[in-house]
Amino acid sequence: MQLRRIIAWMAKVESWLSGLLLGGCCASIGCQLFARFVLGKALPWPEELCVIFLIYLTFLGSGALYKNNEHIDVEYFVDKWVPDDKRMLVFKFVHVCCLIGFIVLAIGTWRGLPRAMNFTTGAAIPIPRGYTRLPLLFMSITNILAAIAFLLFPTEEDIARPEPIEALEID
């Protein structure tokens, strides 16, 4: 279970970093709005910086969601059509598929990284494109560990049928 605690800690770090990146996006766009409407001159870098932050935000955030088991998955179909005694089998099948996908992503990203370093992202912030692929590589590797943890150490919470949500009564 130590591995599951490490995975939960990584998810927390990724969530915090995602929040900081979202704040950075808002700040860079706020700078651009201020420059355009108050100073009357557009800055060359805020949009490119926001795009870079959004790339990092997307992959760090999706990695955190997978590790917290909060991602969009087949839960609706499992809850509707899979009997309780088969839920663990479906849980393992889903995570084996995720594990294969993360391995393919990690290998593909790693193999394309040297070529991506030869091209830049934009004119205002000319960094090699390979740096924008790093969060994908990080997310893939950490989610490979998470998928292995889910497969080797499943818990009852992983396969428990969620409690039904009661409808709200409106007076």
N, C-alpha and C positions, 0 to 999 in steps of 0.2 A: 504493500500500500504506500510505501515511501515514494515510489515512482508516480503514483496518482497525486500525491501532495506536491511534488516538483512540477508536474503538469499544471496543477491549479495555480501555483505560484507564477509560472511562466505566463499563464493566461491573464493573471492580474497585472503583470508588468506590461504585457501587450495591450491590455485595455487602457492603462494609464497613458502609455505612449500614444495610443490612438486618440485619446482625448486631448493630449497636448498638440498633436498634429492638427486636429480639427480647430483648436484655438489658433494655431499658426496660420491656417487657411483663412480664418476670419480676420486675423490681424493683417495679413498681407492684402487681402481685398479691401479692408478698411483703409489701409494706407493709400491704395490706388484711388478709392473714392474721395478721400481727403485731397489727394494731389490733383485730381481732375476737377473737382467742383469748388475747392477752396483756392488752390494755387493756380488753377487753369492750365495745368500741364500734366500730361500722363507720364507715369514712371514706366520704365521698360521692363522691370523685373517681377512685379507682383503676381501676374497671371502664371508665369512659368514656375515661380516658387510654389504657388498654390497647386499646380498640376503635380509637381514632384511630391508635395506633402500628401495629396490625395492618393497617389500611387502607394506610398508607404502606408497611409491610413487604411486603404482597402485591404492590403494583405496582412497587416498586423491585426486589424479588426476581425477579419475572417478567421485568422488563426485562433484568436481568443474565443470566438464564438464556437468553433469546433471543439476546442479543449473544454469549454464549459457545457458542451452538449446543448447549445442554444441555437444551433444552425438550423436552416430549413432542411428537413430530411423527410423520410417516408413515414413519420409518426402518424399522420392522419390515416394513411392506408393500413398501417400496422394496427392501430387502435380499432379501426372499423372491421377489418377482415381476418386478422391473424388471431388464432386462439391463444390463450395465455401460455399454454405449454410449449408453443412454438416461438414465442417472443425472443428467447435467447438465441435461437438459431438465426432469426432475421437480424437481430442486433449484431451478431458476429459476421453475417454476410455483408451487411452495410459497411462495417468497419474494415473488412478485408478489401472491399471495393475501394474505400477511401484510402487505405494503405497503398494499394496498387497505384491509384491516381497520384498520391503524394510522391511516391517513388519516381514515377514518370516525370512529374513536374520538376523534381529536384535534379534528375539527370539531364533533362532538356535545358533547364536553366543553367546548370553548370557547364554544359557543352556549348551553349550560345554566349556565355559571358565574355570570353576573349574577343569574339567578333564584335559584340556590342560595345566594348571599350574603345573601338576605333571610330565611333560616331558620337556626336554631341547631341544634347537634348534641345538646345535652343540658342538663340543669339545673345540674349541678355544674361543667361546663366549657362555658360558653355561647359557643362560637366559631361563626362562620358556616360552614354546611355546605360552602360553596365551597372552603374550605381543605382539606377532606378529598378534594376532587376534583383538587387540584393534582398529586398524584403520578401520577394517570392521564394527565393532560395531559403531564407531563414524560416519562413512560414512552412515550407515543405518539410524541412528537416525536423523542426519541432513538432509538426503534426504527424510525422512518421513515428516519433517517439510516443505521441499521444495515442495514435491508433494501436500501437503495440501494447501500451498500457491498458487500453480499453479491451483488447482481445485477451490479454493474459490475466487481468484482474477485474473482471466485470463485477458489478455490485447489483444488489436488488433494486437500487434506485435507477439504474440504467435501463432496466426492463419493466419497471413498475408502470402499470396503467395509470395515467393521470386522473385525478379526481375530476368529475364533471363540474363545469362551471354553471352555477345556478343563474337563471335569467333574472334580470333586474325587474322589479315591479314598479311601474309608474302609476302614481295616484292621479 
